[in-house]
Amino acid sequence: MKPDKKKRLEAKGWAVGSADEFLNLSKAEFDFIEMKLALSKALSEQRRHSRMTQAELAKRLKTSQSRVAKMEKGDPSVTVDLLIRSLLTLDVPKKQLAEIIS
C-alpha cells in the first residue's frame, strides 16, 4: 500500500496492517501458508509448462480434475504431502522442490 494512502486511512480511524496481523498468525503459521501457496503456484506453472491439462494431471495422480484445481488454488483441504507428490509426479527435481519450499 502506498504510504500516502495508508496515512489517509489511518487519519480516518482505519487500522492498517498485514493479513497475518489481522488473523493473528504466528510466524510458523504464516510461513506454512506461504510455503503451501508457493507449492500450489509451482504445481500450476509446472503443469502448464508440461502442456498438460488439469484433467490429464488428475488422471496421472488418480484423482479428479476438480481436486487438481483445488490444489492449484491453495485450497485449505489440500495437504502439503499431496502437493509435493504431485510435483514429483511432474518430474520436478528434489533440488527445485527444496527451492520452492524455501
C-alpha positions as CSV (number, residue, x, y, z in Angstrom):
1,M,0.0,0.0,0.0
2,K,1.3,3.4,-0.8
3,P,2.4,5.4,2.2
4,D,0.1,8.4,1.5
5,K,-3.0,6.1,1.2
6,K,-2.0,4.4,4.5
7,K,-1.8,7.8,6.2
8,R,-5.2,8.9,4.9
9,L,-6.9,5.7,6.1
10,E,-5.2,5.9,9.5
11,A,-6.3,9.5,9.8
12,K,-9.9,8.4,9.2
13,G,-9.6,5.8,12.0
14,W,-8.9,2.7,10.0
15,A,-6.4,0.2,11.2
16,V,-3.9,-0.8,8.5
17,G,-1.8,-3.9,8.7
18,S,-1.0,-7.2,7.0
19,A,-3.2,-10.3,6.7
20,D,-1.1,-12.2,9.2
21,E,-1.5,-9.4,11.8
22,F,-5.3,-9.3,11.1
23,L,-5.6,-13.0,11.5
24,N,-3.2,-13.1,14.5
25,L,-1.0,-15.7,12.9
26,S,2.2,-16.9,14.4
27,K,5.4,-16.8,12.3
28,A,5.2,-20.5,11.9
29,E,1.6,-20.4,10.7
30,F,2.4,-17.6,8.3
31,D,5.4,-19.4,6.9
32,F,3.4,-22.6,6.5
33,I,0.7,-20.8,4.5
34,E,3.3,-19.1,2.3
35,M,5.0,-22.4,1.7
36,K,1.8,-24.1,0.7
37,L,0.9,-21.2,-1.7
38,A,4.3,-21.5,-3.3
39,L,3.8,-25.2,-3.8
40,S,0.4,-24.6,-5.3
41,K,1.7,-21.9,-7.7
42,A,4.6,-24.2,-8.7
43,L,2.2,-27.0,-9.5
44,S,0.1,-24.8,-11.7
45,E,3.2,-23.4,-13.5
46,Q,4.8,-26.9,-13.9
47,R,1.6,-28.4,-15.3
48,R,1.3,-25.6,-17.8
49,H,5.0,-25.8,-18.7
50,S,4.4,-29.6,-19.4
51,R,1.5,-28.6,-21.7
52,M,-0.9,-30.7,-19.6
53,T,-4.5,-30.1,-18.7
54,Q,-5.8,-30.4,-15.2
55,A,-7.7,-33.5,-16.4
56,E,-4.6,-35.1,-17.7
57,L,-2.7,-34.4,-14.5
58,A,-5.7,-35.7,-12.5
59,K,-5.5,-39.0,-14.4
60,R,-1.8,-39.3,-13.6
61,L,-2.5,-38.6,-10.0
62,K,-5.5,-40.9,-9.9
63,T,-7.7,-38.1,-8.7
64,S,-10.3,-35.7,-10.1
65,Q,-9.8,-32.5,-12.2
66,S,-11.6,-30.5,-9.5
67,R,-9.1,-31.8,-7.0
68,V,-6.3,-30.6,-9.2
69,A,-8.0,-27.2,-9.5
70,K,-8.2,-27.0,-5.7
71,M,-4.5,-28.0,-5.4
72,E,-3.5,-25.2,-7.8
73,K,-5.6,-22.6,-5.9
74,G,-4.2,-23.4,-2.5
75,D,-7.4,-24.8,-1.1
76,P,-7.1,-25.5,2.7
77,S,-8.3,-29.1,2.2
78,V,-5.2,-29.9,0.2
79,T,-2.3,-31.3,2.1
80,V,1.4,-30.3,1.6
81,D,2.1,-34.0,1.1
82,L,-0.3,-34.1,-1.9
83,L,1.3,-31.0,-3.4
84,I,4.8,-32.4,-3.1
85,R,3.8,-35.8,-4.5
86,S,2.1,-34.1,-7.4
87,L,5.2,-32.0,-8.2
88,L,7.4,-35.1,-8.0
89,T,4.9,-36.8,-10.4
90,L,5.6,-33.9,-12.8
91,D,9.3,-34.8,-12.6
92,V,10.3,-31.7,-10.6
93,P,13.8,-32.4,-9.3
94,K,14.1,-32.5,-5.5
95,K,16.6,-29.6,-5.5
96,Q,14.0,-27.4,-7.3
97,L,11.3,-28.6,-4.8
98,A,13.6,-27.5,-2.0
99,E,14.0,-24.1,-3.6
100,I,10.2,-23.8,-3.9
101,I,9.7,-24.6,-0.3
102,S,12.4,-22.2,0.9
